[in-house]
Amino acid sequence: MSSAQVPAIIRHLATRPWAALVVIAALMVVGCSSPGTGKAGGAPPAAPNGTVTLTFASGNLQSADTTFAALVSQDSGGHLRLRTVNSYDGRSTNVDQTIASDLQKGKLDIGDVASRAWESLGVSAFRAYQDPFLVTSRELLDAAVTGRVAAGLLATLKPAGLTGLAIVPDSIRYLYSTRPLTTPAQFSGAKIRIIDSATTGEVLRSLGAIPVTGIASGPAAVQALRDGTVTAVESNPLSAVENGYVQVAPYVVVNAPLFAKTTTFAVNSAKLASLPARDADWLRQAAQQAAATEATSATDRTSWGEQCGQGLKPLALTGQQLTALQTLEAPTYADLAGDPPTALAVDRIGGLATSEPRMDAWATCNGAGVAASPTKVLDGSYEFTITQAEVVASGDCTDCGNAGTTLVVIHDGRYAGSGVGAPSPPGNPNEPSVAFFKAWLPGDPGEVGTVSITGNQVTFVPETSQPQGSGPSTATFELFHGLLTMHLLSGQGTDSTGPWRKLS
């Protein structure tokens, strides 16, 4: 076969010696057992004498919080109780940072903290949920707060003196604007009210917008929209309905929301260590049960119906418009990808995205934005192999483990690539681009991103692997008899002796 240039996606995907497919984490609903039944059947062990009361706070008390408190009491047979601290201003834009700080200092025992606030304590990995245009459906969000993604993220809280119990899938976040925001020109100079977050601010500044903080939720934000102080607010459908945002800022891009919001049940580690192991188990169990109750429900659909009734004006980005906005986000993607814990979380979520819908079919009005997969012609799983001789010939790093077999999954405008065969020779663990991936496990993608097609041209926009040399690329493509051949037109790429072989 003749040599063909292919996109940069094939670079650095085989840097880890494993042989496994992408692991798709399924939402695990933990059964709610009453104190009258033991795990193995029959009567449970008697609860310890006395009652232990723990302080608990949430920036904006949600149903998951009341469920958590009830389950703590129920699962422990009344031995553990939560006393909710109500001294925090839920409308403040920095309430979660305040709660996170008090939790770390031991002023609180347990908290339900918006995950974006952890960066104020130096915990970076939860920024993955704010990766621009990554988590764009409730089904993906539900999957992205469990399994390997959740385990990895919760572990990053330990150095801050906190123990993560569970991640709650709060909502998909949209921009509610007084005028359309679909192009770089429309974002330029737009003032957007946000909840305090360095990462949210970075995302919006990359788009050319001006993030605005200090405006409380509710009437103050509505007034700011009315008088032109701000162009848009970042919110979710339920809050938009309850706070009256839809009437004054009805424009919403439905097929490419900005990011997702999660919250985290966490406990002060010193406090947890002072409790018996059984008490700690009850807290974890109740937190996981409460988080599971927040999975996609009829409430999500009802909120969209109410928005449509209030005059929502849904907008849908074209593939070209999304690529243009992602191009502006290149510095944000590089920043997030440069931090290994964050990059690992983005890769794992991106892997899940290749089996979930790009948008929720009900998250719109009159079907606006709902369409077949924009990459239908290429959707599927592909495999290709790079030999060590090819790596040497390309001038690439010869001991980075780039030789080997790679699996690429394309689905509904997303892609994820992972090594499925042992590299030959194995990567040098002392080589920086190999050491970067030391926390990756078998099945974890090495690169994820979006795909768009125009005619016979395909564009890959990576959201990870920038530190290893990946970048956006465009190629012509031909899929014939299960073989996908691409010829690079622009961007970064390398050589391969053959096309990708379609597996499914």
C-alpha positions in Angstrom: 0.0 0.0 0.0 1.2 3.5 -0.7 2.0 5.8 2.2 -0.9 8.2 3.1 -1.0 11.2 5.4 -3.6 10.9 8.2 -4.7 13.3 11.0 -2.8 13.8 14.2 -5.2 11.6 16.0 -2.9 8.6 15.4 -0.1 10.3 17.3 0.5 9.3 20.9 -2.5 7.0 21.1 -0.4 3.8 21.5 1.9 5.1 24.3 0.6 2.7 26.9 1.1 -1.1 26.8 -2.4 -2.6 27.1 -4.9 -4.6 25.2 -8.4 -3.5 26.0 -11.3 -1.6 24.5 -12.7 1.6 25.9 -14.5 0.8 29.1 -18.0 2.3 29.2 -19.1 3.1 32.7 -22.8 2.5 33.3 -24.8 4.4 35.9 -24.9 2.2 39.0 -27.9 2.8 41.2 -27.2 1.6 44.7 -30.2 -0.1 46.3 -31.7 1.7 49.2 -31.8 -0.8 52.1 -33.9 -0.1 55.1 -32.4 -0.6 58.6 -34.7 -3.6 58.9 -32.8 -5.7 56.4 -29.1 -6.9 56.4 -27.0 -7.1 53.3 -27.1 -10.9 53.4 -30.8 -11.0 54.5 -32.2 -11.2 57.9 -31.7 -8.7 60.7 -28.8 -6.2 60.5 -26.4 -5.6 63.3 -27.8 -3.3 65.9 -27.0 0.3 65.6 -24.5 1.7 68.2 -26.0 3.4 71.2 -26.4 7.2 71.0 -26.7 9.6 68.1 -23.9 11.3 66.2 -24.9 14.6 64.7 -22.8 16.0 61.8 -23.0 19.5 60.4 -23.9 19.7 56.7 -24.3 22.6 54.2 -25.2 23.1 50.6 -25.0 26.3 48.6 -28.4 25.9 47.2 -30.3 23.1 48.9 -31.4 20.5 46.3 -33.5 17.4 46.4 -30.4 15.3 46.5 -29.4 17.0 49.7 -32.7 16.3 51.5 -32.5 12.7 50.2 -29.0 12.4 51.4 -29.9 13.6 54.9 -32.9 11.2 55.1 -30.8 8.2 53.9 -28.0 8.9 56.4 -30.5 8.5 59.2 -32.4 5.6 57.6 -29.3 3.6 56.6 -27.7 4.0 60.1 -30.9 3.2 61.9 -31.0 6.7 63.4 -27.4 6.5 64.7 -26.2 9.3 62.3 -28.0 12.5 61.7 -27.2 15.6 59.6 -27.9 19.1 61.0 -28.1 21.5 58.0 -26.3 24.8 58.4 -28.4 27.5 56.8 -26.1 30.5 57.3 -24.8 30.5 53.7 -26.3 32.8 51.0 -27.4 30.5 48.2 -27.8 33.4 45.8 -24.2 34.5 46.2 -21.9 33.7 43.2 -19.1 32.5 45.5 -21.1 30.5 48.1 -19.6 27.2 47.0 -16.0 28.4 47.4 -17.0 29.6 51.0 -18.5 26.2 51.8 -15.5 24.3 50.4 -13.1 26.4 52.5 -15.1 25.9 55.7 -15.2 22.2 55.0 -11.5 22.0 54.6 -10.9 24.0 57.8 -13.2 21.7 59.7 -15.9 24.3 60.3 -18.3 21.9 58.6 -18.3 18.1 58.7 -20.0 17.4 55.3 -20.9 19.5 52.3 -22.5 19.3 48.9 -20.2 21.6 47.0 -20.5 22.6 43.3 -17.6 20.7 41.8 -16.3 23.8 40.0 -15.4 25.3 43.4 -12.8 22.7 44.2 -10.2 24.6 42.0 -10.3 27.3 44.7 -8.6 24.8 47.0 -6.1 23.7 44.3 -8.0 20.6 43.2 -8.0 20.8 39.4 -9.4 17.6 38.0 -13.1 18.5 38.4 -12.5 21.2 35.7 -13.1 18.3 33.2 -16.9 18.9 33.5 -16.3 22.4 32.3 -14.4 21.3 29.2 -16.1 23.4 26.5 -18.8 21.5 24.6 -17.8 18.1 26.1 -20.7 17.1 28.3 -23.8 18.1 26.2 -26.5 15.7 27.2 -28.1 14.4 30.4 -27.4 10.8 29.4 -23.7 11.5 29.1 -23.7 13.5 32.4 -25.4 10.6 34.2 -22.7 8.2 33.0 -19.9 10.6 33.7 -20.5 10.8 37.5 -20.0 7.1 38.2 -17.5 4.3 37.6 -13.9 5.0 36.7 -14.5 8.7 36.1 -16.0 9.4 39.5 -13.4 7.2 41.3 -10.5 9.1 39.8 -12.0 12.5 40.5 -13.0 11.8 44.1 -9.5 10.6 44.8 -8.0 14.0 43.9 -9.7 15.6 47.0 -7.5 13.7 49.4 -4.5 16.1 49.4 -6.9 18.9 50.3 -7.9 17.1 53.5 -11.3 16.0 52.1 -12.8 12.7 51.2 -15.2 12.5 48.3 -18.3 10.4 48.8 -20.2 10.8 45.5 -20.6 13.1 42.5 -24.1 14.4 41.8 -25.2 15.0 38.2 -26.7 18.5 38.7 -27.5 19.8 35.2 -26.3 20.8 31.7 -25.5 24.5 31.6 -26.7 26.8 28.8 -26.3 30.4 28.0 -29.6 32.3 28.1 -29.0 35.4 26.1 -30.8 38.6 24.9 -29.5 38.0 21.4 -28.1 35.0 19.5 -24.7 33.8 20.5 -23.6 31.4 17.7 -20.5 32.9 16.1 -17.2 34.4 17.3 -18.4 37.8 16.2 -21.5 37.5 18.3 -19.5 36.4 21.4 -17.0 39.2 21.0 -17.6 41.7 23.8 -20.7 40.0 25.1 -21.0 40.3 28.9 -22.0 37.0 30.5 -23.0 36.6 34.1 -21.5 33.5 35.7 -21.1 31.8 39.0 -17.6 32.4 40.3 -15.2 30.0 38.6 -11.7 30.6 37.2 -12.3 28.0 34.5 -15.7 29.3 33.5 -14.1 32.7 33.1 -11.3 31.2 31.0 -13.8 29.4 28.7 -15.8 32.7 28.1 -12.7 34.9 27.6 -11.4 32.4 25.0 -14.7 33.0 23.1 -14.1 36.8 23.3 -16.8 37.3 25.9 -16.5 39.2 29.2 -17.4 37.1 32.3 -19.3 39.1 35.0 -19.5 38.0 38.6 -21.0 39.6 41.7 -24.6 39.7 40.4 -26.8 37.5 42.5 -29.1 34.9 41.0 -32.8 35.8 40.6 -34.1 39.4 40.4 -30.7 41.0 40.3 -29.7 38.9 37.3 -33.0 39.5 35.6 -32.6 43.3 36.0 -29.1 43.1 34.6 -30.4 41.4 31.5 -33.2 43.9 31.1 -31.0 47.0 31.4 -28.2 45.6 29.2 -25.6 45.3 32.0 -25.2 41.7 30.8 -25.9 40.0 27.5 -26.5 36.5 28.9 -26.5 34.4 32.1 -25.1 30.9 32.5 -27.8 28.7 34.0 -29.8 25.4 33.7 -33.4 25.0 32.5 -35.0 24.6 36.0 -33.3 27.7 37.4 -34.0 29.7 34.2 -37.7 29.0 34.6 -37.8 29.6 38.4 -35.7 32.8 38.1 -37.5 34.3 35.1 -34.5 34.3 32.8 -36.4 32.9 29.8 -38.7 36.0 29.3 -35.8 38.4 29.2 -33.1 36.2 27.6 -34.9 33.7 25.4 -32.0 32.7 23.0 -30.4 29.3 23.8 -28.1 27.1 21.7 -29.6 23.7 22.3 -27.3 21.3 20.4 -24.0 22.6 21.9 -24.4 23.7 25.6 -21.4 25.1 27.2 -20.6 22.5 29.8 -22.1 20.6 32.8 -22.5 21.2 36.4 -21.9 18.6 39.1 -21.8 18.8 42.8 -19.8 16.7 45.2 -20.8 15.2 48.5 -17.6 15.4 50.5 -16.6 15.1 54.2 -13.7 16.6 56.1 -11.1 13.7 56.2 -10.1 14.4 59.9 -13.8 14.2 60.9 -14.3 11.0 58.9 -11.2 9.4 60.5 -12.7 10.0 63.9 -15.8 8.0 63.1 -16.1 4.2 63.3 -15.7 2.4 59.9 -19.3 1.4 59.9 -20.4 5.1 60.2 -18.1 6.0 57.3 -19.7 3.2 55.2 -23.2 4.5 56.0 -22.2 8.0 54.8 -20.7 6.7 51.5 -23.8 4.5 50.9 -26.2 7.3 51.5 -24.3 9.7 49.3 -24.2 7.3 46.4 -27.9 6.5 46.8 -28.8 10.2 46.8 -26.6 11.0 43.8 -28.2 8.2 41.8 -31.7 9.7 42.4 -30.6 12.8 40.4 -30.2 10.9 37.1 -32.3 12.1 34.2 -36.0 12.3 35.2 -39.3 13.7 34.1 -38.3 17.0 35.8 -35.8 17.7 33.0 -38.4 17.3 30.3 -40.9 19.3 32.3 -38.5 22.2 32.6 -38.0 22.3 28.9 -41.7 22.3 28.3 -42.1 25.2 30.7 -39.4 27.1 28.9 -41.0 26.6 25.5 -44.3 27.9 27.0 -42.5 31.0 28.2 -41.2 31.8 24.7 -37.8 30.1 24.5 -36.1 30.7 21.1 -33.9 27.6 20.5 -30.8 27.9 18.2 -28.7 25.1 16.7 -25.0 25.5 15.7 -23.9 24.3 12.4 -20.8 22.1 12.2 -18.8 25.0 10.9 -20.0 27.3 13.7 -19.1 24.7 16.4 -15.6 24.2 14.9 -15.1 28.0 14.8 -16.0 28.3 18.5 -13.8 25.3 19.3 -10.9 26.9 17.5 -11.2 29.9 19.8 -11.2 27.5 22.8 -7.8 26.1 21.7 -6.0 27.8 24.7 -8.6 26.4 27.1 -8.3 22.9 25.7 -4.5 23.1 26.0 -4.7 24.4 29.5 -6.9 21.5 30.7 -5.0 18.9 28.7 -1.7 20.1 30.3 -2.8 18.9 33.7 -2.7 15.0 33.9 -5.6 14.5 36.3 -7.8 16.8 34.3 -6.8 15.3 31.0 -7.4 11.8 32.3 -11.0 12.8 33.4 -11.6 14.5 30.0 -10.4 11.4 28.2 -12.6 9.1 30.2 -15.7 11.3 29.7 -14.9 11.7 26.0 -14.7 7.9 25.7 -18.2 7.7 27.2 -19.4 10.4 24.8 -18.9 8.0 21.8 -21.8 5.9 23.1 -24.2 8.6 24.2 -26.3 11.2 22.2 -24.8 14.5 21.4 -27.9 16.3 22.7 -31.1 15.2 24.5 -33.9 14.9 22.0 -36.3 16.6 24.4 -34.0 19.5 25.2 -35.5 21.9 22.7 -38.7 23.3 21.4 -40.5 22.0 18.3 -37.5 19.7 17.5 -35.0 22.5 16.7 -31.5 21.2 16.6 -32.5 17.5 16.7 -30.9 15.8 13.8 -29.2 12.6 12.7 -25.6 12.1 13.5 -23.5 14.7 11.6 -20.8 12.1 11.1 -23.2 9.2 10.1 -21.1 8.3 7.1 -18.1 7.6 9.3 -19.6 6.5 12.5 -18.1 3.2 13.7 -15.0 1.6 15.1 -11.7 1.6 13.3 -8.3 0.0 13.8 -4.9 0.8 12.4 -1.3 -0.1 13.1 1.8 2.0 13.1 5.1 0.1 12.9 8.3 1.2 14.6 9.9 1.6 11.2 7.2 4.1 10.3 7.8 6.0 13.6 11.5 6.2 12.8 10.9 7.3 9.2 8.5 10.0 10.3 11.2 11.5 12.6 8.9 11.1 15.6 10.1 10.3 19.1 11.5 6.7 18.7 11.0 5.7 22.3 7.6 7.2 23.0 5.7 4.0 22.3 4.0 5.4 19.3 4.3 2.1 17.4 1.3 -0.3 17.9 -2.3 -0.8 17.1 -4.9 1.9 17.9 -8.7 1.8 18.1 -10.7 4.9 17.1 -14.4 5.2 17.7 -16.4 7.9 15.8 -20.0 8.6 16.9 -22.4 11.5 16.5 -19.6 14.1 16.0 -17.2 12.7 18.6 -14.1 10.5 18.5 -12.0 8.7 21.0 -8.8 6.8 20.4 -7.1 4.2 22.5 -4.2 1.8 22.2 -5.4 -1.8 21.8 -2.1 -3.6 21.3 1.2 -3.6 23.1 3.6 -1.0 21.5 6.8 -2.4 20.0 9.1 -1.5 21.6 7.4 -0.3 24.8 7.6 3.4 25.5 10.4 4.7 27.7 8.8 5.5 31.1 11.3 8.3 31.5 10.3 10.0 28.3 8.0 13.0 29.3 5.2 12.1 26.9 5.1 8.6 28.2 5.4 9.6 31.9 2.4 12.0 31.4 0.1 9.0 30.9 1.2 6.9 33.9 -2.2 7.2 35.6 -4.1 5.9 32.5 -5.5 2.4 32.9 -6.4 -0.2 30.3 -9.3 1.0 28.3 -8.8 4.7 28.9 -8.7 6.7 25.7 -5.5 8.5 25.0 -7.2 11.3 23.0 -10.7 12.5 22.5 -12.4 15.3 20.6 -15.0 16.3 18.0 -15.4 15.4 14.3 -17.1 17.4 11.6 -17.7 16.5 7.9 -18.1 18.9 5.0 -18.4 17.1 1.7 -15.5 14.7 1.5 -13.5 16.5 4.1 -13.2 15.6 7.8 -11.9 17.8 10.6 -10.7 16.4 13.9 -10.5 18.9 16.9 -8.7 17.2 19.8 -9.7 18.2 23.4 -6.7 16.4 24.9 -3.1 15.4 24.0 -2.0 18.9 23.0 1.1 18.5 25.3 2.0 15.4 23.1 1.7 17.4 19.9 -1.9 16.8 18.8 -3.8 19.6 17.2 -6.7 20.3 14.8 -6.4 18.7 11.4 -8.5 18.5 8.2 -8.2 15.7 5.6 -10.1 14.4 2.6 -11.5 10.9 3.1 -12.7 7.9 1.2 -14.4 4.9 2.8 -14.4 1.9 0.5 -15.0 -1.7 1.3 -14.4 -1.1 5.0 -11.1 0.8 4.5 -10.9 4.5 5.4 -8.2 6.4 3.6 -7.4 10.0 4.5 -5.1 12.6 2.9 -4.1 15.5 5.1 -5.0 19.0 3.9 -4.1 21.1 6.9 -3.0 20.7 10.5 -0.7 18.2 12.1 -0.3 14.6 10.9 2.1 11.7 10.4 2.6 8.9 8.0 0.9 5.5 7.9 1.4 2.6 5.4 -2.3 1.9 5.2 -5.8 3.1 5.8 -8.0 2.5 8.9 -9.9 -0.8 8.9 -13.5 -0.5 9.9 -14.5 -3.0 12.6 -18.2 -2.1 13.0 
